[in-house]
Amino acid sequence: MFTCLKPLEDQFPVAVTSKYTIFRSLGRGACGEVYQVFERESCQQYAMKVVQKKSFSFPTRNGLCNRVQSEVEILKKLNH
């Protein structure tokens, strides 16, 4: 399943690609990009947000770190 997606998966760590098939990019924002992924074991569909490290490389970005952490906490609580 999804055998033609290898080039996209080469952009991610094995820890991610061993569990998920990266299908396509859904969108890009100020901090990173969101991908449609499928869990390999169950074929369950998910959205995976990849936050770019360079977004956090400046001391003035502390507020950004807090917003991203808040988003993570909110998304953990959602059943979506």
TITOR-880142 format. One line per 8 residues: number of its first residue (from 1); their letters; for each residue x, y, z negated of C-alpha. Coordinates in Angstrom, 3 decimals, padded with zeros to 6 digits, m for minus. Layout:
residues N
NUM = a = X,Y,Z; ...
end
This chain:
residues 80
1 = mftclkpl = 000.000,000.000,000.000; 001.285,003.489,000.900; 004.512,002.117,002.359; 005.081,005.123,004.646; 005.459,007.526,001.701; 009.053,006.700,000.832; 010.608,010.092,001.813; 008.287,011.981,m000.561
9 = edqfpvav = 008.995,009.542,m003.385; 012.758,010.042,m002.966; 012.269,013.513,m004.497; 011.212,012.085,m007.880; 012.928,010.100,m010.649; 012.601,006.316,m010.637; 010.788,006.577,m013.991; 007.941,008.294,m012.101
17 = tskytifr = 008.017,006.381,m008.815; 008.148,002.991,m010.511; 004.765,003.713,m012.093; 003.121,006.021,m009.523; 002.891,006.299,m005.753; 003.249,009.960,m004.773; 000.629,010.463,m002.062; 000.586,014.156,m001.119
25 = slgrgacg = 000.960,017.709,m002.344; m002.305,019.306,m003.460; m000.992,022.807,m004.037; 001.755,025.043,m005.296; 001.761,027.815,m007.884; 004.138,030.138,m009.705; 005.636,027.379,m011.863; 005.534,024.291,m009.693
33 = evyqvfer = 003.529,021.945,m007.525; 000.634,019.509,m008.023; 000.636,016.110,m006.307; m002.006,013.467,m005.776; m000.604,010.216,m007.165; m001.827,006.655,m007.630; m000.885,004.407,m010.509; 000.756,001.368,m008.928
41 = escqqyam = m000.757,m001.176,m011.308; m004.401,m000.057,m011.134; m004.536,002.164,m008.005; m006.167,004.782,m010.256; m005.862,008.271,m008.785; m004.288,011.127,m010.781; m002.964,014.637,m010.288; 000.646,015.173,m011.351
49 = kvvqkksf = 001.977,018.672,m011.961; 005.706,019.148,m011.469; 007.019,022.242,m013.242; 010.256,023.651,m011.846; 013.067,024.028,m014.395; 014.149,027.305,m012.819; 010.834,028.799,m013.987; 012.203,028.584,m017.531
57 = sfptrngl = 015.781,029.702,m017.003; 015.353,033.263,m018.282; 014.835,034.288,m021.943; 011.907,036.491,m020.874; 010.058,033.371,m019.763; 009.255,032.280,m023.337; 005.619,033.287,m022.842; 005.547,031.112,m019.738
65 = cnrvqsev = 006.805,028.145,m021.761; 004.012,028.663,m024.267; 001.380,028.859,m021.511; 002.610,025.663,m019.883; 002.627,023.864,m023.236; m000.926,025.093,m023.901; m001.993,023.808,m020.489; m000.465,020.402,m021.257
73 = eilkklnh = m002.366,020.191,m024.542; m005.667,021.174,m022.889; m005.236,018.698,m020.038; m004.466,015.872,m022.476; m007.892,016.417,m024.035; m009.802,016.336,m020.740; m011.303,013.212,m019.247; m010.835,014.092,m015.589
end
